[in-house]
Amino acid sequence: MRPPTLDRIVSIEPGERATALRNVPHTLAIFDTHFPRRPVLPGVLVLASMGELAGVLLGGQDGAHWRLAGADRVRYRHFVQPGDQMEIEVKIMEHGDATAVLGSAVRVDGRVVTSAGALRMVRS
C-alpha cells in the first residue's frame, strides 16, 4: 500500500525547515483492519509523512531525490485517528552530499503526537 501524499506544503525555508499538512480521511482502507473498533493511523504512515516532507525540503535545494533511510528517537505520544489533520514539521540538523539528518514533529490540534529526533535521509 502506498501511503497518501501530503495535502499541502505550508512553508519552506530552504536549507532550514518546512511544514506541511496531511488530512487523515475516514476512507483510508487501512482503517478496516487497523483497528475496526478504534481506527488508528499506523505509526509507520506517520513516519512516512515526515520522510516525505524531508524529501521535499532537501530536493528543493538541489533537485535530487531523497528517501528515508532510518529514524532514531521516535516517540509516539498520542493516536492519530480518522478526521485528524496532521501538521508536520521538519528541520535540517546536518546536511552532506549524500546524507542528511533532520528533526521532525507531528502535531494534531497543536499537540505533539509523534516526534523523531533524527530522520536519516539518503540521496537516491
C-alpha positions as CSV (number, residue, x, y, z in Angstrom):
1,M,0.0,0.0,0.0
2,R,1.3,3.4,-1.0
3,P,0.8,6.0,1.8
4,P,-1.2,9.1,0.9
5,T,0.8,12.1,0.0
6,L,1.0,15.4,1.8
7,D,-2.1,17.6,1.2
8,R,-0.4,21.0,1.4
9,I,3.0,22.4,1.9
10,V,2.5,25.3,4.3
11,S,6.1,26.8,4.3
12,I,9.6,26.0,3.1
13,E,12.7,27.8,4.4
14,P,15.3,26.4,2.0
15,G,18.2,24.9,3.9
16,E,16.4,25.1,7.2
17,R,12.9,23.8,7.7
18,A,9.5,23.0,6.2
19,T,5.9,22.5,7.4
20,A,3.0,20.7,5.7
21,L,-0.5,19.4,6.3
22,R,-1.9,16.0,5.8
23,N,-5.5,15.2,6.3
24,V,-6.4,11.7,7.6
25,P,-9.7,10.8,5.8
26,H,-12.1,8.1,7.2
27,T,-12.0,6.4,3.8
28,L,-8.4,5.0,4.1
29,A,-8.6,1.2,3.6
30,I,-6.1,0.7,6.4
31,F,-8.8,1.6,8.9
32,D,-10.8,-1.5,8.0
33,T,-8.2,-3.6,9.8
34,H,-6.2,-1.2,12.0
35,F,-8.4,-1.4,14.1
36,P,-12.0,-1.8,13.3
37,R,-13.4,-0.7,16.7
38,R,-11.0,2.1,17.2
39,P,-9.3,3.1,14.0
40,V,-5.7,4.4,14.4
41,L,-3.3,5.5,11.7
42,P,-0.3,3.2,11.8
43,G,2.8,4.9,13.1
44,V,4.8,3.9,10.1
45,L,2.5,6.0,7.9
46,V,3.0,9.0,10.2
47,L,6.8,8.4,9.9
48,A,6.5,8.1,6.1
49,S,4.8,11.5,6.1
50,M,7.7,13.0,8.0
51,G,10.1,11.4,5.4
52,E,8.1,12.7,2.5
53,L,8.3,16.3,3.7
54,A,12.0,15.9,4.5
55,G,12.5,14.7,0.9
56,V,10.6,17.7,-0.4
57,L,12.7,20.1,1.6
58,L,16.0,18.5,0.6
59,G,15.1,18.0,-3.0
60,G,14.1,21.7,-3.3
61,Q,17.7,22.6,-2.7
62,D,19.4,20.6,-5.4
63,G,16.6,18.8,-7.4
64,A,17.8,15.4,-6.2
65,H,15.5,12.6,-5.0
66,W,15.9,11.9,-1.3
67,R,14.5,8.9,0.6
68,L,14.1,8.0,4.3
69,A,16.8,5.5,5.3
70,G,16.1,5.3,9.1
71,A,14.8,7.1,12.1
72,D,16.1,7.4,15.7
73,R,14.5,8.5,18.9
74,V,11.0,8.2,17.5
75,R,8.2,8.8,20.1
76,Y,4.6,8.1,19.6
77,R,2.7,10.1,22.2
78,H,-0.9,10.1,21.0
79,F,-3.0,8.2,18.4
80,V,-3.8,9.7,15.0
81,Q,-7.4,8.9,14.0
82,P,-9.7,9.4,11.1
83,G,-10.7,13.1,10.7
84,D,-7.4,14.4,12.2
85,Q,-5.2,16.9,10.4
86,M,-1.5,16.4,10.9
87,E,0.8,19.4,10.9
88,I,4.2,18.1,10.0
89,E,7.4,20.0,10.6
90,V,11.0,19.0,9.7
91,K,14.2,20.9,10.4
92,I,17.6,20.2,8.9
93,M,20.2,19.3,11.6
94,E,23.0,18.0,9.3
95,H,23.4,18.0,5.5
96,G,26.1,16.4,3.4
97,D,26.3,15.5,-0.3
98,A,24.7,12.1,0.0
99,T,23.1,12.1,3.5
100,A,21.2,14.4,5.8
101,V,19.7,14.3,9.3
102,L,16.5,16.1,10.2
103,G,14.5,16.5,13.3
104,S,10.7,16.3,13.0
105,A,7.5,16.6,14.9
106,V,3.8,16.0,14.0
107,R,1.0,17.8,15.8
108,V,-2.7,17.4,15.8
109,D,-4.7,20.3,17.2
110,G,-1.5,21.8,18.5
111,R,-0.5,18.8,20.5
112,V,2.7,16.8,19.6
113,V,1.6,13.3,18.6
114,T,4.8,12.0,17.2
115,S,8.4,13.2,17.1
116,A,11.7,11.9,15.6
117,G,15.0,13.1,17.0
118,A,16.8,12.1,13.8
119,L,15.3,11.2,10.4
120,R,18.2,9.8,8.3
121,M,17.8,10.6,4.6
122,V,19.9,9.4,1.7
123,R,20.2,10.8,-1.8
124,S,19.0,8.2,-4.3
